[in-house]
Amino acid sequence: MTWAEIERKSGKYGSQCHTMPSERICEEARARLTTLRLDELPELYSMRCDQKGRLWGYRIGHVLHVLWWDPNHTVYPVEKSS
């Protein structure tokens, strides 16, 4: 898929692949960025892979540098609206 196709991918709750400000992720993930010396990244990229699972990384140009797999959507947990 091209980046345009990836970014157009959407579901019931909006875009399934998008950027997220680094300051909005969980404390444990922010600590991991510090360990990796990446704590100055202004945003990360989240790609939905299944119901809960997300692939997290940062994008430079056309390349996604993968940081971690988040199988339970805990890096940026959200509550479903009723």
C-alpha positions in Angstrom: 0.0 0.0 0.0 1.1 3.6 -0.6 1.1 6.1 2.3 -1.9 7.8 0.8 -3.8 4.4 0.9 -2.7 3.7 4.4 -3.8 7.1 5.7 -7.2 6.8 4.0 -7.9 3.5 5.7 -10.7 4.1 8.1 -13.2 2.2 10.3 -16.1 2.8 12.6 -14.2 5.1 14.9 -12.2 7.1 12.2 -8.7 6.7 10.8 -7.0 3.4 11.6 -3.6 4.7 10.8 -2.6 8.1 12.1 -0.1 10.2 14.0 -0.4 10.7 17.8 1.4 13.4 19.8 4.1 11.7 21.9 2.9 13.4 25.1 -0.4 11.6 24.8 0.9 8.1 25.0 1.1 6.2 28.3 3.9 6.8 30.8 5.5 3.5 30.2 5.8 4.1 26.5 7.2 7.6 27.1 9.8 6.0 29.4 10.7 3.6 26.6 11.2 6.5 24.2 13.6 8.0 26.7 15.5 4.7 27.0 15.8 4.6 23.2 16.9 8.3 23.1 13.8 9.1 21.1 12.0 11.2 23.7 12.2 14.3 21.5 10.0 12.9 18.8 7.0 15.2 18.6 4.7 12.4 17.4 4.4 8.7 16.7 2.6 6.8 14.1 -0.1 4.2 15.1 -1.2 1.5 12.6 -4.2 -0.6 13.5 -3.5 -4.2 12.6 -6.5 -6.0 14.2 -9.3 -5.4 16.8 -6.9 -4.1 19.5 -3.4 -4.5 18.1 -1.4 -1.5 17.0 2.0 -1.2 15.5 3.8 1.9 16.7 6.7 3.8 15.2 7.9 7.0 13.7 7.9 8.1 10.1 10.7 9.6 8.2 9.8 10.2 4.6 8.2 7.1 3.2 9.7 4.8 5.9 8.0 3.8 9.1 10.6 2.9 11.8 8.9 0.4 14.0 9.3 0.8 17.7 6.9 -1.7 19.2 3.9 -4.0 18.9 1.0 -3.1 21.2 -1.3 -6.2 21.1 -3.8 -4.8 23.7 -4.0 -1.2 22.7 -2.4 0.0 26.0 0.1 2.6 24.6 -2.8 4.9 24.0 -5.9 3.3 25.6 -9.3 4.6 24.7 -12.7 3.9 26.0 -15.4 2.9 23.5 -18.4 5.3 23.4 -21.7 3.6 24.0 
